[in-house]
């Protein structure tokens, strides 16, 4: 299969420039306060400019996704990526592994209107909207925010310059926002919550030991990438869960990586026996729901990303088969929560990162 030729990125649209400018202005306004917060969090002065330069040049944004979920119009995410090598926003796909409200008037739409000061609300198209990921400061092999998917795209550091950032998830209306050239407030928020992150940042580009998953469900620096994401131009690798080895989804990911001239890597994955799911982490319903998924879709009763994907596909195609559990969207929410259980408690299945 021929490799897609690299083309220069298209110029940012007026909406994208306005979004970047607004968040950059907010970050710059908080810079002096951020320096004091960082010193207080660490109990010492540090070279903030040097830390930010390491992040700019070496930290990677990862875009976590489930490759076997269906996008608007019918194809799976893996099929969509294979078609043209473009990573699309929630507004284009109609799919989200977080809030399922990426539509005009939805909650996500409202959060974006506040975060970007309405930059995307003056007639911008869905294809212009930001693509969501997180900044993998620790170099974790499962990506910076695996709660949003079992696989991820690892972007090149050049993309960092056209992203906006916030400490924590944007749906909380975060205080600490910025761009890579106005990053002090975001760094202050991170180091206030996790002072040891300064050590990981200081070790960039090497980060931490890259064999252990980070299991980041709630604590991350969210990144919103503005502009088109073309895998051949903007990505270094597709990083996949080993449950997709030898499957149609895995073959699609491999073909996409070859076509785009990027690496295909495998992280160690997460597996958990259905009878190991407890009632505490995501609620008592997870216990019988895990048993139901395992009975129909898990090999030897062991849950993994592919088993959950098969269950999600059945929910979409035949919601009546799951009627005792609720509506289609309610059952898909249970699948999402069961994935969180896997990330939090699952054991590794695959080998080391390659």
Number of C-alpha atoms within 10 A of each C-alpha: 8 8 13 15 11 13 9 8 12 9 10 15 13 12 22 22 15 17 24 23 18 18 22 21 14 19 26 18 15 20 18 11 12 22 19 12 19 24 16 14 19 16 10 8 12 13 9 18 12 12 19 20 16 17 23 19 17 21 25 27 31 30 28 26 22 24 27 23 22 21 20 13 8 11 15 19 23 24 21 20 21 18 12 15 20 17 18 24 22 25 22 17 21 16 19 19 17 16 13 15 17 23 15 12 9 12 15 19 18 18 17 21 15 12 21 20 15 17 22 21 16 8 8 14 12 17 15 20 25 24 20 23 28 26 26 27 27 24 26 22 27 32 32 31 28 29 25 23 25 28 28 28 23 25 24 19 17 15 19 25 15 17 26 29 32 29 27 22 17 22 14 9 15 15 16 23 30 30 28 20 16 22 29 29 29 27 28 27 23 23 20 17 13 13 15 13 15 18 13 16 24 16 15 18 17 15 18 16 12 16 16 16 22 19 22 18 15 11 16 19 26 25 29 24 25 25 22 20 21 19 27 23 21 22 24 20 21 23 26 29 25 24 22 23 16 9 12 13 20 20 14 19 25 21 16 27 25 17 19 27 20 20 17 19 18 22 27 22 26 26 20 20 19 22 14 13 23 16 12 11 14 15 12 12 14 21 18 15 18 26 20 15 21 22 15 12 20 22 12 10 18 19 28 29 25 22 21 25 20 16 21 24 17 15 20 16 11 12 19 14 11 17 13 9 14 13 14 19 13 13 21 20 17 21 21 20 18 26 24 21 22 23 26 17 16 20 16 16 16 16 12 14 14 12
